[in-house]
Amino acid sequence: MLKNAKQLATRYFEGKITRDEENVLFEFIGQGDDQRALFHRWETEWEEQQTAHAETERAWLHFASNTIEAKAKSVVVLTLRHRIAIAAAVTALVMITAFSTWQLVDNLPGHEFALTAPMGSKTQLTLPDGSKIWLNAGSTLKYTSQFDNKNREVELEGEGYFEVAKKKNGAQFVVKTHGYDVVVKGTHFDVSAYKDDQFIKTSLLEGAVLIDAGEDRLMMQPGEMVTLNTATGTLTKTNFNNDAHAWIRNMTDFDEITLEDFVKILSRQYAVKIHILSSELKTTKLSISLRNKETIDEVLDALQRITNMKITRNGKNIYMTE
């Protein structure tokens, strides 16, 4: 049983565990303090392994970037998880801070930019056509060096608020997600398309938007939100009253959100890893507001009072049990 539990724990850390396997693992952890301590030890060992792999990869990337630099006068290296995008440019100025402005210009075809807002921070960027984008924590925007005033196409994983510049030639601006495309000309809207979320949402604040999901196409008007359930493929359109892009001002309100979905947001905003060690706790519903002035400990303390759950913390790892 111990060997099986460790294998399940490894699958859990890798994000590959099934719901049934997760229930078996949680049952093991719930047997007592010894089992919980063992689970924490396995996680520490797994993270140390990942760190060792990352250091090896960084050493290789350092060697690769030095080799490339010998052949090109200007090289920009941007890392997204375990991928890199390398762009050669005549002039490239990149400023990366907790909430900074990025602007990259490249005239050579075939290069891809991958711009990331790290966990625990947000990023603002300006595209070559003048469009402004705010990326929420844990989000990535990709576009190629062929992006210009006529070909305006980007790919989003995560959440972004867009203020798209209008063009006299009427050129479309397309945001591609893993569920559908958002087609606009000049407008303000928010797209949330994290790959670990079940729902992809687009909220329109100004202008008009076309949602293109292949067979399904929906036109949006200001004040409307389109949601795609990635599990069922169902598209729905509703009205919304909340400020969909309030997160760029560090303000977020949640109404009847499940604890499972809420901790995903906390993990991104505070750069922590939260484990809910109970299947029943995951479905607990919350109505809560965040202003990003709260520390993670203050948020956890409030959650503990609201739900009566037990929360323990070990560095960046947080554990929730009944």
WOWO-V238764 format. One record per residue. N is the residue number from 1. RES is the residue in one small letter. PHI is phi in radians with two decimals (999 if undefined). PSI is psi in degrees with one decimal (none if undefined). D_CENTER is the distance of its C-alpha to the mean C-alpha in Angstrom with 2 decimals. Layout:
BEGIN
n->N res->RES phi->PHI psi->PSI d_center->D_CENTER
n->N res->RES phi->PHI psi->PSI d_center->D_CENTER
END
This chain:
BEGIN
n->1 res->m phi->999 psi->-38.5 d_center->35.27
n->2 res->l phi->-1.11 psi->-43.7 d_center->33.98
n->3 res->k phi->-1.11 psi->-42.3 d_center->33.16
n->4 res->n phi->-1.12 psi->-39.9 d_center->31.43
n->5 res->a phi->-1.12 psi->-39.1 d_center->29.41
n->6 res->k phi->-1.17 psi->-38.4 d_center->28.26
n->7 res->q phi->-1.11 psi->-41.4 d_center->27.26
n->8 res->l phi->-1.15 psi->-38.6 d_center->25.25
n->9 res->a phi->-1.09 psi->-41.7 d_center->23.60
n->10 res->t phi->-1.08 psi->-42.8 d_center->22.64
n->11 res->r phi->-1.12 psi->-34.5 d_center->21.14
n->12 res->y phi->-1.15 psi->-46.1 d_center->19.20
n->13 res->f phi->-1.11 psi->-33.1 d_center->17.81
n->14 res->e phi->-1.44 psi->-7.8 d_center->16.92
n->15 res->g phi->1.32 psi->22.6 d_center->15.14
n->16 res->k phi->-1.91 psi->2.6 d_center->18.08
n->17 res->i phi->-1.31 psi->144.2 d_center->20.17
n->18 res->t phi->-1.51 psi->167.9 d_center->21.58
n->19 res->r phi->-1.08 psi->-43.1 d_center->22.20
n->20 res->d phi->-1.12 psi->-42.6 d_center->25.89
n->21 res->e phi->-1.12 psi->-37.4 d_center->25.35
n->22 res->e phi->-1.10 psi->-41.1 d_center->23.06
n->23 res->n phi->-1.09 psi->-40.2 d_center->25.91
n->24 res->v phi->-1.12 psi->-43.2 d_center->28.38
n->25 res->l phi->-1.11 psi->-44.7 d_center->26.39
n->26 res->f phi->-1.12 psi->-34.8 d_center->26.01
n->27 res->e phi->-1.11 psi->-40.3 d_center->29.74
n->28 res->f phi->-1.13 psi->-46.7 d_center->30.54
n->29 res->i phi->-1.10 psi->-35.2 d_center->28.54
n->30 res->g phi->-1.30 psi->-1.9 d_center->30.23
n->31 res->q phi->-1.25 psi->-22.8 d_center->33.66
n->32 res->g phi->2.83 psi->180.0 d_center->33.89
n->33 res->d phi->-1.11 psi->-35.5 d_center->33.04
n->34 res->d phi->-1.08 psi->-42.4 d_center->34.06
n->35 res->q phi->-1.19 psi->-38.7 d_center->31.57
n->36 res->r phi->-1.15 psi->-40.9 d_center->28.71
n->37 res->a phi->-1.11 psi->-37.7 d_center->29.84
n->38 res->l phi->-1.13 psi->-42.2 d_center->29.94
n->39 res->f phi->-1.05 psi->-44.0 d_center->26.37
n->40 res->h phi->-1.09 psi->-39.9 d_center->25.29
n->41 res->r phi->-1.13 psi->-42.9 d_center->27.48
n->42 res->w phi->-1.05 psi->-40.1 d_center->26.02
n->43 res->e phi->-1.15 psi->-41.7 d_center->22.49
n->44 res->t phi->-1.05 psi->-43.9 d_center->23.86
n->45 res->e phi->-1.09 psi->-42.3 d_center->25.62
n->46 res->w phi->-1.12 psi->-43.1 d_center->22.61
n->47 res->e phi->-1.15 psi->-36.5 d_center->20.53
n->48 res->e phi->-1.12 psi->-37.1 d_center->23.62
n->49 res->q phi->-1.10 psi->-44.7 d_center->23.75
n->50 res->q phi->-1.10 psi->-38.7 d_center->20.21
n->51 res->t phi->-1.09 psi->-42.1 d_center->21.16
n->52 res->a phi->-1.08 psi->-42.8 d_center->24.32
n->53 res->h phi->-1.10 psi->-41.2 d_center->22.63
n->54 res->a phi->-1.14 psi->-38.5 d_center->20.26
n->55 res->e phi->-1.14 psi->-38.8 d_center->23.41
n->56 res->t phi->-1.09 psi->-43.1 d_center->25.20
n->57 res->e phi->-1.15 psi->-40.2 d_center->22.51
n->58 res->r phi->-1.09 psi->-39.2 d_center->22.49
n->59 res->a phi->-1.09 psi->-41.4 d_center->26.27
n->60 res->w phi->-1.16 psi->-43.2 d_center->26.20
n->61 res->l phi->-1.10 psi->-37.1 d_center->23.80
n->62 res->h phi->-1.09 psi->-43.7 d_center->26.13
n->63 res->f phi->-1.10 psi->-45.0 d_center->29.07
n->64 res->a phi->-1.12 psi->-42.7 d_center->27.54
n->65 res->s phi->-1.18 psi->-36.1 d_center->26.58
n->66 res->n phi->-1.14 psi->-37.7 d_center->30.09
n->67 res->t phi->-1.14 psi->-43.6 d_center->31.64
n->68 res->i phi->-1.16 psi->-38.7 d_center->29.87
n->69 res->e phi->-1.10 psi->-28.5 d_center->30.72
n->70 res->a phi->-1.19 psi->-20.7 d_center->34.34
n->71 res->k phi->-1.79 psi->-14.5 d_center->34.22
n->72 res->a phi->-2.37 psi->144.4 d_center->32.34
n->73 res->k phi->-1.31 psi->-30.0 d_center->32.84
n->74 res->s phi->-2.37 psi->120.0 d_center->29.27
n->75 res->v phi->-2.31 psi->133.2 d_center->26.17
n->76 res->v phi->-1.97 psi->127.1 d_center->22.54
n->77 res->v phi->-2.02 psi->120.9 d_center->20.29
n->78 res->l phi->-2.08 psi->129.8 d_center->16.49
n->79 res->t phi->-1.84 psi->131.8 d_center->14.70
n->80 res->l phi->-2.17 psi->107.0 d_center->11.45
n->81 res->r phi->0.90 psi->-111.0 d_center->11.66
n->82 res->h phi->-1.89 psi->19.0 d_center->15.14
n->83 res->r phi->-2.03 psi->156.0 d_center->15.61
n->84 res->i phi->-2.26 psi->146.3 d_center->17.28
n->85 res->a phi->-2.08 psi->123.8 d_center->18.12
n->86 res->i phi->-2.00 psi->124.2 d_center->21.55
n->87 res->a phi->-2.18 psi->125.8 d_center->23.10
n->88 res->a phi->-1.56 psi->133.4 d_center->26.76
n->89 res->a phi->-2.48 psi->154.5 d_center->27.67
n->90 res->v phi->-1.20 psi->-47.5 d_center->30.81
n->91 res->t phi->-2.42 psi->128.5 d_center->29.03
n->92 res->a phi->-2.42 psi->121.2 d_center->25.44
n->93 res->l phi->-2.08 psi->118.2 d_center->24.42
n->94 res->v phi->-2.17 psi->124.0 d_center->20.98
n->95 res->m phi->-2.05 psi->121.6 d_center->20.28
n->96 res->i phi->-2.09 psi->115.8 d_center->17.27
n->97 res->t phi->-2.39 psi->-177.3 d_center->17.25
n->98 res->a phi->-1.03 psi->-35.1 d_center->15.23
n->99 res->f phi->-2.56 psi->88.2 d_center->15.43
n->100 res->s phi->-2.11 psi->175.7 d_center->17.22
n->101 res->t phi->-1.93 psi->128.5 d_center->18.32
n->102 res->w phi->-1.95 psi->139.5 d_center->17.95
n->103 res->q phi->-2.53 psi->119.3 d_center->20.48
n->104 res->l phi->-2.14 psi->135.6 d_center->21.24
n->105 res->v phi->-2.28 psi->131.9 d_center->24.26
n->106 res->d phi->-2.53 psi->133.8 d_center->25.62
n->107 res->n phi->-1.81 psi->-1.3 d_center->28.59
n->108 res->l phi->-1.60 psi->135.2 d_center->28.75
n->109 res->p phi->-1.29 psi->155.8 d_center->27.63
n->110 res->g phi->1.62 psi->-7.0 d_center->25.39
n->111 res->h phi->-1.63 psi->146.0 d_center->22.88
n->112 res->e phi->-2.04 psi->133.9 d_center->19.11
n->113 res->f phi->-1.72 psi->137.0 d_center->16.85
n->114 res->a phi->-2.21 psi->103.8 d_center->13.28
n->115 res->l phi->-1.79 psi->125.3 d_center->11.99
n->116 res->t phi->-2.13 psi->136.5 d_center->9.06
n->117 res->a phi->-1.63 psi->111.0 d_center->8.23
n->118 res->p phi->-1.08 psi->161.1 d_center->8.63
n->119 res->m phi->-0.97 psi->136.3 d_center->7.87
n->120 res->g phi->1.52 psi->5.4 d_center->10.46
n->121 res->s phi->-2.61 psi->170.6 d_center->10.82
n->122 res->k phi->-2.19 psi->159.7 d_center->10.49
n->123 res->t phi->-2.41 psi->138.6 d_center->12.03
n->124 res->q phi->-1.96 psi->139.9 d_center->14.60
n->125 res->l phi->-2.49 psi->155.5 d_center->16.12
n->126 res->t phi->-2.08 psi->125.0 d_center->19.19
n->127 res->l phi->-1.45 psi->164.0 d_center->19.78
n->128 res->p phi->-0.99 psi->-25.0 d_center->23.33
n->129 res->d phi->-1.51 psi->0.1 d_center->24.34
n->130 res->g phi->1.67 psi->-5.6 d_center->23.71
n->131 res->s phi->-1.19 psi->141.6 d_center->20.65
n->132 res->k phi->-1.91 psi->139.6 d_center->18.37
n->133 res->i phi->-2.38 psi->136.6 d_center->14.59
n->134 res->w phi->-1.93 psi->127.0 d_center->12.46
n->135 res->l phi->-1.82 psi->131.4 d_center->8.79
n->136 res->n phi->-1.39 psi->167.7 d_center->6.98
n->137 res->a phi->-0.97 psi->137.7 d_center->5.88
n->138 res->g phi->1.29 psi->21.1 d_center->3.52
n->139 res->s phi->-1.92 psi->152.5 d_center->3.83
n->140 res->t phi->-2.35 psi->134.5 d_center->7.02
n->141 res->l phi->-2.03 psi->132.6 d_center->10.22
n->142 res->k phi->-2.11 psi->142.6 d_center->13.23
n->143 res->y phi->-2.73 psi->160.8 d_center->16.84
n->144 res->t phi->-1.72 psi->170.0 d_center->20.23
n->145 res->s phi->-1.24 psi->-6.0 d_center->23.20
n->146 res->q phi->-1.51 psi->-2.0 d_center->24.94
n->147 res->f phi->-1.10 psi->126.9 d_center->22.92
n->148 res->d phi->-2.69 psi->-165.6 d_center->25.65
n->149 res->n phi->-1.19 psi->-16.0 d_center->27.30
n->150 res->k phi->-1.80 psi->-38.3 d_center->28.20
n->151 res->n phi->-1.90 psi->95.1 d_center->25.31
n->152 res->r phi->-2.02 psi->89.7 d_center->22.13
n->153 res->e phi->-2.36 psi->129.9 d_center->19.34
n->154 res->v phi->-2.29 psi->162.6 d_center->15.67
n->155 res->e phi->-2.13 psi->131.2 d_center->12.86
n->156 res->l phi->-2.08 psi->131.5 d_center->9.33
n->157 res->e phi->-2.15 psi->116.9 d_center->6.27
n->158 res->g phi->2.01 psi->-146.1 d_center->3.71
n->159 res->e phi->-2.16 psi->136.0 d_center->6.30
n->160 res->g phi->-2.49 psi->143.3 d_center->9.40
n->161 res->y phi->-1.86 psi->128.6 d_center->12.95
n->162 res->f phi->-2.02 psi->132.4 d_center->15.65
n->163 res->e phi->-2.06 psi->94.7 d_center->19.28
n->164 res->v phi->-1.47 psi->128.9 d_center->20.85
n->165 res->a phi->-1.27 psi->133.2 d_center->24.21
n->166 res->k phi->-1.37 psi->143.3 d_center->27.10
n->167 res->k phi->-2.07 psi->141.8 d_center->29.28
n->168 res->k phi->-1.08 psi->-30.1 d_center->33.03
n->169 res->n phi->-1.41 psi->0.7 d_center->32.87
n->170 res->g phi->1.26 psi->17.3 d_center->30.57
n->171 res->a phi->-1.05 psi->134.3 d_center->27.95
n->172 res->q phi->-1.28 psi->153.5 d_center->25.00
n->173 res->f phi->-2.06 psi->124.4 d_center->21.39
n->174 res->v phi->-2.07 psi->127.1 d_center->19.13
n->175 res->v phi->-1.86 psi->114.7 d_center->15.36
n->176 res->k phi->-1.68 psi->130.8 d_center->14.76
n->177 res->t phi->-2.11 psi->177.8 d_center->12.11
n->178 res->h phi->-1.34 psi->-0.9 d_center->12.69
n->179 res->g phi->-2.08 psi->-36.2 d_center->14.75
n->180 res->y phi->-2.81 psi->170.5 d_center->16.64
n->181 res->d phi->-1.82 psi->142.6 d_center->17.47
n->182 res->v phi->-1.89 psi->117.5 d_center->17.75
n->183 res->v phi->-1.94 psi->122.6 d_center->21.06
n->184 res->v phi->-2.45 psi->173.0 d_center->22.35
n->185 res->k phi->-2.08 psi->-47.2 d_center->24.99
n->186 res->g phi->-2.82 psi->112.8 d_center->24.49
n->187 res->t phi->-2.97 psi->171.3 d_center->22.55
n->188 res->h phi->-2.06 psi->125.7 d_center->19.98
n->189 res->f phi->-2.76 psi->163.9 d_center->17.15
n->190 res->d phi->-2.13 psi->134.8 d_center->13.62
n->191 res->v phi->-2.17 psi->128.4 d_center->11.30
n->192 res->s phi->-2.06 psi->114.1 d_center->8.49
n->193 res->a phi->-2.52 psi->56.7 d_center->7.65
n->194 res->y phi->-1.28 psi->138.4 d_center->4.98
n->195 res->k phi->-1.20 psi->-22.7 d_center->7.50
n->196 res->d phi->-1.63 psi->7.4 d_center->8.27
n->197 res->d phi->-1.75 psi->145.4 d_center->9.20
n->198 res->q phi->-1.31 psi->-26.7 d_center->12.79
n->199 res->f phi->-2.01 psi->137.9 d_center->12.85
n->200 res->i phi->-1.85 psi->127.6 d_center->11.82
n->201 res->k phi->-2.20 psi->137.6 d_center->13.20
n->202 res->t phi->-2.18 psi->124.4 d_center->14.88
n->203 res->s phi->-2.03 psi->127.7 d_center->16.96
n->204 res->l phi->-1.78 psi->125.2 d_center->19.79
n->205 res->l phi->-1.78 psi->-32.2 d_center->21.39
n->206 res->e phi->-2.70 psi->141.0 d_center->23.90
n->207 res->g phi->1.58 psi->-148.2 d_center->25.48
n->208 res->a phi->-2.47 psi->149.0 d_center->25.03
n->209 res->v phi->-2.42 psi->141.8 d_center->22.42
n->210 res->l phi->-1.90 psi->126.4 d_center->23.01
n->211 res->i phi->-1.68 psi->119.8 d_center->20.63
n->212 res->d phi->-1.99 psi->103.5 d_center->21.65
n->213 res->a phi->-1.92 psi->33.0 d_center->20.86
n->214 res->g phi->1.52 psi->-101.6 d_center->23.84
n->215 res->e phi->-1.28 psi->-28.1 d_center->26.63
n->216 res->d phi->-1.79 psi->130.2 d_center->25.18
n->217 res->r phi->-2.33 psi->131.3 d_center->25.04
n->218 res->l phi->-2.28 psi->134.1 d_center->24.71
n->219 res->m phi->-1.59 psi->139.7 d_center->25.65
n->220 res->m phi->-2.02 psi->148.2 d_center->24.05
n->221 res->q phi->-2.04 psi->159.5 d_center->25.83
n->222 res->p phi->-0.94 psi->138.8 d_center->24.69
n->223 res->g phi->1.58 psi->1.0 d_center->23.84
n->224 res->e phi->-1.87 psi->151.6 d_center->22.59
n->225 res->m phi->-2.26 psi->132.3 d_center->19.34
n->226 res->v phi->-1.89 psi->131.2 d_center->18.86
n->227 res->t phi->-2.13 psi->131.3 d_center->17.02
n->228 res->l phi->-1.89 psi->122.8 d_center->16.79
n->229 res->n phi->-1.48 psi->106.9 d_center->17.21
n->230 res->t phi->-1.20 psi->-18.1 d_center->16.02
n->231 res->a phi->-1.35 psi->-34.8 d_center->18.47
n->232 res->t phi->-1.91 psi->-16.7 d_center->21.43
n->233 res->g phi->1.38 psi->12.0 d_center->20.66
n->234 res->t phi->-1.50 psi->131.4 d_center->21.91
n->235 res->l phi->-1.79 psi->132.1 d_center->21.26
n->236 res->t phi->-2.30 psi->149.4 d_center->22.27
n->237 res->k phi->-2.13 psi->128.2 d_center->22.92
n->238 res->t phi->-2.38 psi->167.6 d_center->23.46
n->239 res->n phi->-1.58 psi->151.2 d_center->24.22
n->240 res->f phi->-2.32 psi->145.9 d_center->22.14
n->241 res->n phi->-1.91 psi->-17.4 d_center->23.64
n->242 res->n phi->-1.36 psi->165.6 d_center->20.83
n->243 res->d phi->-1.45 psi->97.2 d_center->19.40
n->244 res->a phi->-1.08 psi->-27.2 d_center->16.20
n->245 res->h phi->-1.90 psi->23.7 d_center->15.08
n->246 res->a phi->-1.07 psi->-22.1 d_center->16.50
n->247 res->w phi->-1.09 psi->-24.5 d_center->13.31
n->248 res->i phi->-1.25 psi->-16.6 d_center->14.27
n->249 res->r phi->-1.80 psi->17.0 d_center->17.44
n->250 res->n phi->1.09 psi->37.8 d_center->15.88
n->251 res->m phi->-2.29 psi->125.9 d_center->17.17
n->252 res->t phi->-2.50 psi->130.3 d_center->15.65
n->253 res->d phi->-2.01 psi->137.8 d_center->17.94
n->254 res->f phi->-2.18 psi->134.1 d_center->17.48
n->255 res->d phi->-2.17 psi->117.2 d_center->20.37
n->256 res->e phi->1.00 psi->43.1 d_center->21.03
n->257 res->i phi->-1.55 psi->142.2 d_center->17.54
n->258 res->t phi->-1.28 psi->152.3 d_center->17.79
n->259 res->l phi->-1.05 psi->-36.8 d_center->17.36
n->260 res->e phi->-1.04 psi->-44.5 d_center->15.19
n->261 res->d phi->-1.26 psi->-35.8 d_center->12.58
n->262 res->f phi->-1.14 psi->-40.9 d_center->13.24
n->263 res->v phi->-1.23 psi->-24.5 d_center->12.74
n->264 res->k phi->-1.08 psi->-42.2 d_center->9.17
n->265 res->i phi->-1.18 psi->-43.5 d_center->8.69
n->266 res->l phi->-1.05 psi->-41.6 d_center->11.23
n->267 res->s phi->-1.05 psi->-40.1 d_center->9.79
n->268 res->r phi->-1.25 psi->-44.3 d_center->6.82
n->269 res->q phi->-1.24 psi->-34.3 d_center->9.56
n->270 res->y phi->-1.92 psi->4.0 d_center->12.30
n->271 res->a phi->0.96 psi->49.1 d_center->11.14
n->272 res->v phi->-2.19 psi->170.4 d_center->13.15
n->273 res->k phi->-2.08 psi->116.3 d_center->13.49
n->274 res->i phi->-1.91 psi->129.2 d_center->15.03
n->275 res->h phi->-1.97 psi->121.8 d_center->17.43
n->276 res->i phi->-1.68 psi->106.9 d_center->19.17
n->277 res->l phi->-1.62 psi->42.6 d_center->22.46
n->278 res->s phi->-2.81 psi->125.2 d_center->23.90
n->279 res->s phi->-1.14 psi->-34.3 d_center->23.28
n->280 res->e phi->-1.21 psi->-37.7 d_center->25.00
n->281 res->l phi->-1.08 psi->-32.7 d_center->22.90
n->282 res->k phi->-1.03 psi->-31.7 d_center->19.70
n->283 res->t phi->-1.59 psi->0.3 d_center->21.30
n->284 res->t phi->-1.05 psi->133.2 d_center->22.46
n->285 res->k phi->-1.74 psi->142.0 d_center->21.76
n->286 res->l phi->-2.28 psi->148.7 d_center->21.12
n->287 res->s phi->-2.15 psi->114.6 d_center->21.70
n->288 res->i phi->-2.67 psi->152.7 d_center->20.43
n->289 res->s phi->-2.10 psi->140.1 d_center->19.61
n->290 res->l phi->-2.09 psi->138.7 d_center->17.60
n->291 res->r phi->-2.06 psi->6.3 d_center->18.75
n->292 res->n phi->1.06 psi->8.7 d_center->16.84
n->293 res->k phi->-1.59 psi->-19.0 d_center->20.37
n->294 res->e phi->-1.30 psi->142.8 d_center->20.43
n->295 res->t phi->-1.37 psi->164.4 d_center->19.93
n->296 res->i phi->-1.08 psi->-34.4 d_center->18.10
n->297 res->d phi->-1.15 psi->-36.9 d_center->21.68
n->298 res->e phi->-1.17 psi->-39.5 d_center->22.72
n->299 res->v phi->-1.14 psi->-43.6 d_center->19.96
n->300 res->l phi->-1.13 psi->-38.2 d_center->20.91
n->301 res->d phi->-1.10 psi->-41.7 d_center->24.55
n->302 res->a phi->-1.13 psi->-42.4 d_center->24.11
n->303 res->l phi->-1.07 psi->-39.3 d_center->22.43
n->304 res->q phi->-1.12 psi->-39.2 d_center->25.33
n->305 res->r phi->-1.24 psi->-38.7 d_center->27.84
n->306 res->i phi->-1.21 psi->-41.2 d_center->26.40
n->307 res->t phi->-1.85 psi->-13.2 d_center->26.07
n->308 res->n phi->1.12 psi->20.2 d_center->28.65
n->309 res->m phi->-1.42 psi->167.1 d_center->26.39
n->310 res->k phi->-1.77 psi->127.5 d_center->26.81
n->311 res->i phi->-2.14 psi->127.8 d_center->24.10
n->312 res->t phi->-2.16 psi->152.5 d_center->24.60
n->313 res->r phi->-2.30 psi->137.0 d_center->22.72
n->314 res->n phi->-2.31 psi->90.1 d_center->23.14
n->315 res->g phi->1.13 psi->-122.7 d_center->21.43
n->316 res->k phi->-1.45 psi->-5.4 d_center->17.64
n->317 res->n phi->-1.74 psi->130.5 d_center->18.28
n->318 res->i phi->-2.17 psi->136.5 d_center->18.97
n->319 res->y phi->-2.15 psi->131.9 d_center->21.00
n->320 res->m phi->-2.06 psi->125.4 d_center->21.86
n->321 res->t phi->-2.36 psi->163.2 d_center->25.12
n->322 res->e phi->-1.32 psi->none d_center->27.68
END
